[in-house]
Amino acid sequence: MIDFWEVVKRSETGEKIHEEEFNRRVGRVSAEVIKKYSIKYNPEEVVCADDALADRLFDAAVDFFLQTGVYCTSTGRVMKFSKNELFDSLESAVDQIVWGEGRDQKIQKARKVEDPRPVFSNYTLVGNPYSEATFLQAAMSVAKEPLADCFSAGSLLHTLGGVEVRSGSPMEVEAAIWDIGKRREAARRVGHPGKGMYTMVSAAEHADAMIAAARPEFGALPRDAMLCGAVAEMKVDYDRMKKVPFLLRTTYTIGGLYGPLMGGYAGGPEGTSMVLVAHHFLGRLVFQTEYSCCFPIEIHETCNTTRRMLWLVSTSHQALSRNTHLLHFSNAFIAAGPCTEFAAYELINFGITSAVSGADLSPSAVARNKMPERATGMEGRICTEAAHAATRMGMTRKQANEIVKKILPKYEKDISKAPIGKTISECYNMETVEPTKEYLDLYEKVKKEVGSYGLKYPFFAR
């Protein structure tokens, strides 16, 4: 495995080019390798069942990565890696992670395509912002869920204690410390004090604030995780890289975070799927990741539940599951908000698609990940129960494709005007932190309908 300081050296000595030139390179090489390896989107095979295509996609990603490299925006230089360095990094990757401690300890193991083992699920609220008054209950709503193997929370609205939290200010450090403390308090209050945190902080952007908060006295457990995010497409900067030397000298888990934009520099679903696979190579070589989280999104709709995006999700995860033993989470970004049938259909489709493609699950960014207080633990439940049902009935990709295609007409034509749904205080009892009867009844109705399409819920009848 290449040494991190060698990576830093290459960020200072690599080819010097302007960022726009690198962006054009990404687009040009992406188009070339997609044509070379015959990667073609099929709208009727939303959940891809073509092993040969998945393998060609992986080969295309390798070719693309070796030609393109990784751009460091802090130095304006390209870091290049050899094929041997790339494959050494993939071979040396862990194939399991221990999350949490005590009775809350869970083990995540690498999955394969059509794996009958249940998905490992991180329940998260991603970037949906909450006020100080509702942040704790929102975190409790995900931490208490029985199928949440680990958890995360949302982000904080713009103030803490009446003071604006500005990026790069001392208040960002204060907000990060407050954030991790509230997450651990949430886990304790719902009876899961040892539940692992998939990412320790969302209320901060800069590395110094995240590192300052990552201490046991603030709530961190020894194997809690910190995410190192790439910049779309195939870029990093020194602030993100600063986390690596800190994490390598701790017991914390190193996560990678990648969100390529479909319709951006990589092009359509074929190019974006390939670039998403290549981002995992970036993660292993630059960040030395132990797991990765993928949230490809459609540039205009800010979601990944459309027909093209589900194909992208299925092909990219299959390419990784068939050709590596990497641990990779599939992060749902849905258009609709909580307590809507629209959202339930999106979540079920995403859960099924990810599960049969060999991914683990990270639901969910809700209401396009931007509407305040509109994400709850219930969305994670809907997505994860669908994924568990699919794996436990031994669902094949072809079976999944037929079910997903039956659900798609329920929402795809209206994706641009998806309902924003209800806030957590409108669809949860905030004293008991339980979903309302309205929300539970809505889910039961959708579940019964989807059951008639072939998805069996034997373990989750209510």
Stockholm file with secondary structure:
# STOCKHOLM 1.0

chainA/1-462         MIDFWEVVKRSETGEKIHEEEFNRRVGRVSAEVIKKYSIKYNPEEVVCADDALADRLFDAAVDFFLQTGVYCTSTGRVMKFSKNELFDSLESAVDQIVWGEGRDQKIQKARKVEDPRPVFSNYTLVGNPYSEATFLQAAMSVAKEPLADCFSAGSLLHTLGGVEVRSGSPMEVEAAIWDIGKRREAARRVGHPGKGMYTMVSAAEHADAMIAAARPEFGALPRDAMLCGAVAEMKVDYDRMKKVPFLLRTTYTIGGLYGPLMGGYAGGPEGTSMVLVAHHFLGRLVFQTEYSCCFPIEIHETCNTTRRMLWLVSTSHQALSRNTHLLHFSNAFIAAGPCTEFAAYELINFGITSAVSGADLSPSAVARNKMPERATGMEGRICTEAAHAATRMGMTRKQANEIVKKILPKYEKDISKAPIGKTISECYNMETVEPTKEYLDLYEKVKKEVGSYGLKYPFFAR
#=GR chainA/1-462 SS CCCHHHHHHHHHHSEECCHHHHHHHHHHHHHHHHHHTTCCCCTTCSSCCCHHHHHHHHHHHHHHHHHHCEEETTTTEEECCCHHHHHHHHHTSCSEEEESCGGGCEEEECCCTTCCSCCCBEECCTTCEECHHHHHHHHHHHHTCTTCSEECCCEECSEETTEECCTTSHHHHHHHHHHHHHHHHHHHHTTCTTCEESCSCSSCCSHHHHHHHCCGGGTCCTTCEEEEECBTTTEECHHHHTHHHHHHTSSCEEEEEECCEETSTTCSHHHHHHHHHHHHHHIIIIICCSEEEECCEETTTCCSCSHHHHHHHHHHHHHHHHHCCCCEEEEEECSSCSSCHHHHHHHHHHHHHHHHTTCEEEEEECGGGTSTTCCCHHHHHHHHHHHHHHHHTTCCHHHHHHHHHHHGGGTGGGGGGCCCCCCHHHHEETTTTEECHHHHHHHHHHHHHHHTTTCCCTTCCC
#=GC SS_cons         CCCHHHHHHHHHHSEECCHHHHHHHHHHHHHHHHHHTTCCCCTTCSSCCCHHHHHHHHHHHHHHHHHHCEEETTTTEEECCCHHHHHHHHHTSCSEEEESCGGGCEEEECCCTTCCSCCCBEECCTTCEECHHHHHHHHHHHHTCTTCSEECCCEECSEETTEECCTTSHHHHHHHHHHHHHHHHHHHHTTCTTCEESCSCSSCCSHHHHHHHCCGGGTCCTTCEEEEECBTTTEECHHHHTHHHHHHTSSCEEEEEECCEETSTTCSHHHHHHHHHHHHHHIIIIICCSEEEECCEETTTCCSCSHHHHHHHHHHHHHHHHHCCCCEEEEEECSSCSSCHHHHHHHHHHHHHHHHTTCEEEEEECGGGTSTTCCCHHHHHHHHHHHHHHHHTTCCHHHHHHHHHHHGGGTGGGGGGCCCCCCHHHHEETTTTEECHHHHHHHHHHHHHHHTTTCCCTTCCC
//
